[in-house]
């Protein structure tokens, strides 16, 4: 089983961080996962840091990165990725809205894939307005980028190696869509899976605010220019990815299966070979 790094951005989540951490710990135990939790305290001014400190005393696999001022959920996630020790990374927000078990239960799929992309099936947990906004957003994204994804803002599982060659430009909520689009555009193998959301223990979501919507619009335009106009590399695969391995198997099955006495698979794909 892979080692997993849970990146947990938290901005003033004093009321929710205990539930969020407890949920991940429970999922680790339930699924027998070896992992770590990297909390990104994104400039909180409440008791978020004190709450995390209490957990760190009891759980050595919990650590924290502290931002003096808020940098955004995308920047927080990326800081976590850069310091992560796990082979697989995913984001679990500190607001306690996501059940980590719902995505971590699909970890075995990473034996064959580089991304596992979740979509929400219990949509009734959110308001009608949030549901309609999400549907409109998904429709625009699919039309713009030629995809058929059901949900762009879920807590996707990523093989950490595939993120090394992707440049993230969005510091806010659009980061999830940007990473997904760029990874799929490069040709990494993925699967969509259903998962459920939890109700928040307290507070309100920071995703649906005027500031966030403006940032999402900027991220959308930037990604559109990068992928569709500037020619973000298509088919450029990290050689350590599962997609690259499977393409090596496809291009050289005799070597991989020991044909004619071959003992070691011959690496016939470099990071610059086409994935298309």
N, C-alpha and C positions, 0 to 999 in steps of 0.2 A: 504494500500500500504506500502511496506517495505521502511525503511530508507536506503539510498544507500551511500556508500563511494566510491568516485572516487579517485583512487591513480594515481597521474600524475608525473612520473619521468621526469626530465628536466635537460639536460646537454648542456649548451650553446645554448639555444633555444630562444634567444632574439627576433629573427625575427618571431618566430612561436607561442610563448606562449600566446600572446593576442588572436590569433585565436582559440587556443585550449581551453582556459578558456571561451571565449565567446560562443563557441559551446556547452560546457557542461551546462552553465547557460541557454542558449536557450532551450536545451533539458529538463532541470529540469522544466522550465516554461511551455513548450509545453505539457509535460506529467504529470504535477502537481506532481512532485516528491519532497519529502522532503529528502534532502541529504547534503553532504559536499564534498568539494574538498580538498584533501591533496596533495599539491605540494611537491615533493622531489627534492630540488635543489641539484643535485648530483655533487657538486664541480664546478659549473659554474664560468667562469672567465669573462664573458661578462655582459650584462645588464639584464640577466634573473631575478635576485633577485629584482632589482629595478622595473621591470615590474610587478612582482607578488605583491610587496608591494603596488603598486597603486590599484590593484584589491582588496587587503585585506581591504583597507580603506573603500571601498564601499560595500563589501560583507562579512559579518561576518562569513559565513560558509566556507570561504576559509582560509586555514592556510598553513604554510610551515614548513618542516623539512629540515634543511640545513646540508649537508655533506661538511666538509672542503676540502676533496679530493674525486675524483670519486670512488664510490664503485661498480658501475654496475647497470644495470636496474633491475636485479633480486633482488639484495640486497635492492635497493630503494623501489621496490614493497613490499618486506617483511617488511621493516620498516614502510611503510604506513599501511599495514595490522595490524601490532601489535598496532598501535595507532588509528586505525579506530573505529568509533562509530556506523557505520551502520551495519545492519543485512546482507546486500548484498554488496559485494565488486567487483570492476573490475578495471582494469588498463586502463588509457587513456593517451597515450604518449603526451609529451609537444611539439611534432613536428607538431601537427595539421593535421596529415595524416588520423586520424580516426574521423568519424562522430559519436559522442556519441549517437545520436538518433537511429542509426542503430542497436545498441545493447540494449539500454535502452527500446526500444519499445517492447522487449520481456520479460520485467520484470514480467508481469502476469504469465508467465510460471513457475516462481519460487514458485508459490503456490503448484506445484506438483513435482518439481524437486530440485536438489541441484546444478546443473551446467547447464548453457546454453552455448553451444560451437558454435561460429560463423565461417563461411567460406566465402571467398570473391567471389562474383559473377561478379563484374565488373573488371575482371583481366586485362583489357586493360589499366587501369590507371597506371600499372607498366610496366617496360621495359620487352622485350622478355627474356633477360637473367635472370632477377629476377623471372619471371614466371617459366622458366624451372628449375631454382635452387630450387624453392619452391616445384615443382612437384617431383623432385628427392628426396628432403628431406622428403616429406610426404610418398613417397613409401618406403624409407628405414625405417622410423619410424614405419609404419604399419607392415612391414615384421618383424621387430625386436621384437615388443611388442604384436603382434597378434591382432591388432586393425584395424578398418576401418574408421578412422577419415579423414575428408577431409582437415583439416587445423589445425595445431598445435600452431600457433603463434598469434591467434586472441585474442581480448579483451573479454575473457570469463567472464560470470557472475558466481560468487561463493557465496554460503551461507557461511558466515564467520566461522560458527561453524565447517564446515567440514575441514577447514584448520588448526584447532588447533592441530590435531593429525598427521599432515603430516610434515615431516622434509624436508625443502628445502635446498639443497646443492649448487645449481647453483646460482652464483651471476650475471651472464650475461644473454644473450638473450635466453639461453636454459631453463631458469626458467619456461617459459610458458608451454613448452612441459613436463617438469618434473612434475609440479603440475597436469597437465591434466592426464598424464599417471598414476600417483600414486592415484589420486582420482577415476579414472575409475577402476583401478585395485582393489581398496577396495570395489567396488560395488555400488558407488553412482549413482543414477539415473540422466541421462542427456539427452539433446536433441540438435541436430545440427540445426542451422538456417542460412539462407543466409543474408549477409550484405555487404554494399558497402564501399569502401575506398574513401577518398578525395585526391586530389593532394596537395603536400607539398607547403606551401607558400614560403619557401626558404630553402637553405642549402641542404645537402645530407644525406641519411640514414646512420646511424652508424652500421646497422645490417650486411651489407655485406662488411666487412673488414677482412684482414688476422687475426688480433687479435681476432675478434669476432668468426670467423670460428674455430680457435684453441680452444677457450673457449667452443664453442658448441660441438666440438668433445669430449672434456674432460667431459662435462656434460652428453653427450650421453652414454659414457662408464661407468660413475659413476652410472647413473640411470639404465642402463642395468644390472650392477652387483647387485644393490640394489633390483630391482624388480624381476629379473629372476634367480639370483644366491643366494643372501643372504636371500631371502624370505621376502621381505617387506610385512607386514601384509595384507592378502587377506580377504576381508569380514569383516574387523573391522570397524564398523560404529559408528560415534558420535551419542549418543542417542538424541541429539537435531536436528539432520538432518531430512529432509523430507523423505529420504529413510528409516530411522529407524522407523519413524512414520507410513509409509505405510506398512512396514513389521510387525509392531505391529498390524495394522488393519488386515493384511492377516492371522496372526497367532492366533488372538483372536477377530474375528469379532463380536461375541456375546456380549462381554464386551463393545466394542466400540460403538455398536448400541443400548445399553440399554436393551439387552435381559435379561429376568428373573429379571427385576427390577434393574439392575445394573445402577448406576448413573455416575460412573467415570470409564474411561478406565484403565484397569490394565496394567502396564508396564511389558511386558514379555520379553523385549529385552534389554540387557545391551550393553555397549560399546564393549564387547568382543564376542558377539554372531556373528555367521557367516552370512555374507550377500550373500553368494553363494547358 
